[in-house]
Amino acid sequence: MASGPFFHGGFPGLQPGDHLLTYNQQRRTGTATLHHLQAGYADGTTDPDMVYLSTDPEVARAFAALIRQSDEQTGVIFSRGALYEIEPIGRVFPDSDFRPDVADAAGRTAGSWSARGARIVRVLEDQVHLDSYSAAARTGPFRAWADGSPIYDAHGFFLATPVLRERGYDDARLRREIPRWAPIELVDAMLNRTRSGQRPRSSVCPSILREAADCWQVWERRRRPLAAGVTVREVPGAESAADDLVVLRAAIGEQVVGEVRFRPRPIVCGVAWEVAALEVEQAWRGRGVSTLLLTSTDARGFDCVPAFVFGECAPDDAAVFAAAGCVVLRPDADAPFPLENSVPFPVPAPGRCWFFRHDRY
């Protein structure tokens, strides 16, 4: 029998004393708590008659971050899941999707369990932001295939299964072609060159002018300048501090080939980075440098990515930002970015377009 405290990442807005409902209970009662947005319930790998809990709050945070509500017109995510301390009701069962005997580099175990019900003890975070890669980094060390073999190595690289080896993929190739802690559903899209389903579509969101490139397209475009020897580093000191900017510079040795300037802005679940300026040397345009700069938001560390990146551009430049995984909205379309109420909302010049990206790639 596991001993608490126990944590749960789920639908926001619940209060102490509220009961967590299983997926099937929600369906019977007509209560909407977004369990259907968690992939396990949709693909049948999660028991619809159980609620899930963990003794590790970071594991619970990872599942909270996967619950997202977005604006119907634009696809902008305006709400995420919450982290709760909970009390299970009745017996607690091990979660077979996790390896209970495996610890990560910090010595943590997943501590993932299930129960027939639970009640909220207290709300720890009402909006949890983790991008999908950071979420996978919290659960990935403990995830296993049906035969018990690990899905990722200790550094977060996807491991080749027998099926992938038959297709010509070994661990070394996967390290080159798949980013660290890539979620399984994104790995599948990357390997099969298909849509991941993670980007807003213009057929669903009418305010979209140009759809974002998918994760595998962005990752391949990033690799082009890296293969040519381009590196990205943050510019320290007075150059950026005076304007409260984060400045990233792309260079080959001492030759600067591009630069992006981000302006951090507080939002309801963390910090967003507004693109204040993007410049690429003429000889390097069209070679992936813009994509590399715009997707190097983890330059301060794997878990230091902003909640999202946004900015404005001319319609003629939409392709540049779409190639970097950004959704570009139609000129003058309203963008319901979740900035804090105390923050003045930026207003683009007439005829210009908002763009945004929620994930790191």
C-alpha positions in Angstrom: 0.0 0.0 0.0 1.4 3.4 -1.0 1.6 6.2 1.6 0.9 9.8 0.7 0.7 12.6 0.2 -0.8 12.0 -3.2 -1.0 14.5 -6.1 -3.2 14.7 -9.2 -2.9 16.8 -12.3 -6.2 17.5 -13.9 -9.1 19.8 -14.8 -8.7 23.3 -13.3 -11.2 25.0 -11.1 -11.8 22.3 -8.5 -11.8 23.2 -4.8 -11.0 21.4 -1.6 -13.6 18.8 -0.8 -14.6 18.3 -4.5 -14.5 14.7 -5.7 -12.5 13.5 -8.7 -14.6 11.6 -11.0 -13.5 8.7 -13.3 -13.9 9.1 -17.0 -16.9 6.9 -17.0 -18.5 8.7 -14.1 -18.1 11.9 -16.0 -19.8 10.4 -19.1 -22.7 9.1 -17.1 -23.3 12.3 -15.2 -22.5 14.7 -18.1 -19.8 16.4 -16.0 -17.1 17.9 -18.3 -13.7 17.9 -16.7 -11.6 17.5 -19.8 -10.4 13.9 -19.1 -11.1 13.3 -22.8 -8.2 15.6 -23.6 -5.7 13.2 -22.0 -4.5 10.8 -24.6 -4.7 7.7 -22.4 -8.5 7.8 -22.2 -8.9 8.4 -25.9 -6.6 5.5 -27.0 -7.8 3.0 -24.5 -4.6 2.6 -22.5 -6.1 4.2 -19.4 -8.7 2.5 -17.3 -11.9 4.7 -17.5 -13.1 3.5 -14.1 -10.1 4.7 -12.2 -8.6 8.1 -11.3 -4.8 8.5 -11.3 -2.6 9.9 -8.7 1.1 10.1 -7.9 3.3 10.5 -4.8 5.6 12.7 -7.0 4.1 16.2 -7.6 6.3 16.7 -10.7 4.7 13.6 -12.3 1.3 15.0 -11.6 2.3 18.4 -12.9 3.3 16.8 -16.2 -0.2 15.4 -16.6 -1.8 18.7 -15.6 0.2 20.5 -18.4 -1.3 18.1 -21.0 -4.8 19.5 -20.3 -5.3 22.5 -22.5 -8.3 24.7 -23.6 -7.9 26.8 -26.6 -9.7 29.6 -28.4 -11.9 28.4 -31.2 -11.0 31.2 -33.6 -7.2 31.2 -33.2 -6.1 28.0 -31.5 -4.4 30.1 -28.7 -4.2 28.1 -25.5 -5.7 30.1 -22.7 -6.1 27.6 -19.9 -4.2 24.5 -18.6 -4.6 21.9 -16.0 -4.2 22.4 -12.2 -2.1 20.5 -9.6 -3.9 19.2 -6.6 -3.0 17.4 -3.4 -5.7 14.7 -3.1 -6.8 11.9 -0.8 -7.7 8.6 -2.4 -11.0 6.9 -1.6 -10.7 3.2 -1.1 -7.9 0.9 -2.1 -4.9 2.2 -4.1 -3.6 0.1 -7.0 -0.2 0.3 -8.9 -0.3 2.0 -12.4 0.9 -0.7 -14.9 2.0 2.0 -17.4 5.0 2.9 -15.2 8.0 1.0 -14.0 7.7 1.1 -10.1 11.2 -0.2 -9.5 13.0 2.4 -11.7 14.4 5.7 -10.4 15.6 8.7 -12.5 18.9 10.5 -12.2 17.7 12.4 -9.1 16.6 9.2 -7.4 12.9 9.8 -7.9 10.4 7.0 -8.7 7.2 7.7 -10.6 5.0 6.8 -7.6 2.0 6.4 -10.0 -1.1 4.8 -8.6 -4.8 4.5 -9.3 -8.0 4.4 -7.2 -11.8 4.2 -7.7 -12.1 7.8 -6.5 -10.4 10.7 -4.7 -11.2 14.0 -3.1 -9.3 17.3 -3.3 -7.3 18.3 -0.2 -5.9 21.6 -1.5 -5.0 23.4 -4.8 -1.2 23.7 -5.3 -1.2 25.3 -8.8 -4.2 26.6 -10.6 -2.4 26.8 -14.0 0.5 24.4 -14.7 2.7 25.3 -17.6 5.1 22.8 -18.9 5.7 22.4 -22.6 5.2 18.8 -23.9 9.0 18.0 -23.8 9.4 19.1 -20.2 6.3 17.1 -19.3 7.8 14.0 -21.0 11.0 14.6 -19.1 9.1 14.1 -15.8 7.3 10.9 -16.8 9.7 9.5 -19.4 12.2 7.9 -17.1 9.5 5.7 -15.7 7.6 4.8 -18.9 7.9 1.3 -20.4 6.6 -0.6 -23.4 4.3 -3.6 -22.8 7.3 -5.9 -22.5 8.8 -3.8 -19.7 11.6 -2.3 -21.9 12.3 1.4 -21.4 11.1 4.0 -23.9 13.8 6.5 -23.3 17.5 6.3 -22.2 18.8 8.1 -19.1 19.4 11.3 -21.2 16.0 11.4 -22.7 16.7 10.0 -26.1 14.1 7.7 -27.7 15.3 4.1 -27.8 14.9 1.9 -30.9 12.3 -0.8 -30.6 12.6 -4.1 -32.6 10.0 -2.7 -35.1 12.1 0.5 -35.6 15.3 -1.6 -36.0 13.6 -3.5 -38.8 12.9 -0.1 -40.5 16.6 0.8 -40.3 16.6 2.9 -37.1 19.2 2.3 -34.4 19.7 4.3 -31.2 22.4 6.4 -32.8 20.1 7.5 -35.7 17.3 8.3 -33.3 19.6 10.5 -31.3 20.3 12.5 -34.5 16.7 12.7 -35.7 14.6 13.0 -32.5 15.0 15.7 -29.9 15.5 14.8 -26.2 12.3 13.9 -24.3 10.1 14.1 -27.4 6.6 12.9 -26.5 5.7 9.6 -28.0 2.9 11.0 -30.2 5.4 13.5 -31.6 8.0 10.8 -32.2 5.5 8.9 -34.2 4.8 12.0 -36.4 8.6 12.6 -36.8 9.3 9.0 -37.9 6.3 8.7 -40.3 6.4 12.3 -41.6 2.8 12.9 -40.7 0.9 15.5 -38.9 1.2 15.3 -35.1 -2.3 16.8 -34.5 -0.6 19.3 -32.0 -0.9 22.4 -34.3 -4.1 24.4 -34.8 -5.6 23.9 -38.2 -7.0 26.7 -40.5 -9.9 24.4 -41.3 -11.0 24.6 -37.7 -9.7 28.0 -36.6 -10.9 30.6 -39.2 -8.5 33.4 -38.0 -5.4 31.4 -39.1 -3.7 32.8 -42.1 -0.9 30.3 -42.3 -0.6 27.0 -40.4 2.6 26.2 -38.5 5.1 23.7 -39.8 4.8 20.4 -37.8 7.4 19.4 -35.2 9.4 17.1 -37.4 9.6 19.8 -40.2 10.8 22.4 -37.6 13.4 19.9 -36.2 14.7 19.1 -39.7 15.0 22.8 -40.6 16.9 23.4 -37.3 19.4 20.8 -38.2 20.5 22.4 -41.4 22.4 25.4 -39.9 23.6 23.2 -37.0 25.2 20.8 -39.6 26.9 23.8 -41.2 28.5 24.7 -37.9 26.1 27.4 -36.7 25.8 27.7 -32.9 23.4 29.8 -30.8 24.3 31.5 -27.5 22.7 34.1 -25.3 24.3 37.5 -25.3 25.1 38.3 -21.7 25.4 41.7 -19.9 24.6 45.2 -20.8 23.6 44.6 -24.5 20.3 43.0 -23.4 19.9 43.9 -19.7 19.3 47.6 -20.3 16.1 46.9 -22.3 15.1 43.8 -20.3 15.6 41.7 -23.4 16.8 38.1 -24.0 19.1 38.2 -26.9 20.2 35.1 -28.8 22.9 35.2 -31.4 23.7 32.7 -34.2 27.3 32.5 -35.3 29.9 30.4 -37.0 33.0 31.0 -34.9 33.2 34.8 -34.6 31.0 35.4 -37.7 27.5 36.5 -36.6 24.9 35.2 -39.0 21.7 36.2 -37.2 20.1 37.5 -34.0 16.7 37.4 -32.3 15.6 39.7 -29.4 12.8 38.5 -27.0 11.0 40.6 -24.5 9.7 38.6 -21.5 6.1 39.3 -20.6 4.2 37.9 -17.5 1.2 35.7 -18.3 -1.3 33.8 -16.2 0.8 30.6 -16.1 4.4 31.8 -16.4 6.3 34.0 -18.8 5.9 34.6 -22.6 8.6 35.8 -24.9 7.6 38.5 -27.4 9.7 38.6 -30.5 11.0 42.2 -30.5 13.4 41.8 -33.5 14.7 39.1 -35.8 17.6 39.7 -38.2 19.5 37.2 -40.4 22.4 38.0 -42.7 21.4 38.1 -46.4 23.7 35.2 -47.3 22.1 33.0 -44.6 18.4 33.7 -45.3 16.4 30.6 -46.4 18.9 28.3 -44.7 17.1 27.6 -41.4 18.8 30.2 -39.3 15.6 32.0 -38.4 14.0 28.7 -37.3 17.1 27.8 -35.2 17.0 31.2 -33.5 13.2 31.2 -32.8 13.4 27.6 -31.4 16.4 28.1 -29.2 14.3 29.3 -26.3 15.8 26.6 -24.1 19.2 28.3 -24.3 19.0 29.0 -20.5 18.3 25.3 -19.7 16.0 22.5 -20.7 13.2 23.5 -18.3 13.6 27.3 -18.9 11.5 27.6 -22.0 8.8 30.3 -22.0 5.1 29.4 -21.8 4.8 30.6 -25.4 6.5 32.8 -28.0 4.5 35.5 -29.9 5.0 38.6 -32.0 3.8 40.4 -35.1 4.9 40.4 -38.7 3.9 41.5 -42.1 1.8 39.1 -44.1 4.7 38.7 -46.6 6.9 37.4 -43.7 4.4 34.8 -42.5 6.3 31.9 -44.1 9.4 32.7 -42.0 7.5 32.3 -38.7 5.4 29.4 -39.9 8.5 27.5 -40.8 9.6 27.9 -37.1 6.4 26.2 -35.8 4.4 29.5 -35.3 0.8 29.8 -36.2 0.3 33.1 -38.1 -3.1 34.8 -37.8 -4.9 36.9 -40.4 -4.1 40.6 -40.4 -5.9 42.5 -37.6 -7.3 39.3 -36.1 -7.7 39.5 -32.3 -5.3 37.3 -30.4 -6.5 36.3 -26.9 -3.0 35.8 -25.4 -3.3 35.1 -21.7 -1.3 38.1 -20.5 -1.8 39.2 -16.9 -4.4 41.9 -16.5 -1.8 44.4 -15.3 0.2 44.1 -18.5 -0.7 46.4 -21.4 -1.7 44.3 -24.4 0.6 45.0 -27.4 -1.2 46.4 -30.4 0.2 45.6 -33.8 0.3 48.1 -36.6 -2.7 48.0 -39.0 -2.4 45.2 -41.6 0.1 43.2 -39.6 -0.3 39.7 -38.3 0.0 38.1 -34.9 2.0 34.8 -34.7 2.5 32.4 -31.8 4.0 29.1 -30.8 3.1 27.1 -27.6 5.8 24.3 -27.8 9.5 24.6 -28.1 9.7 23.1 -31.7 
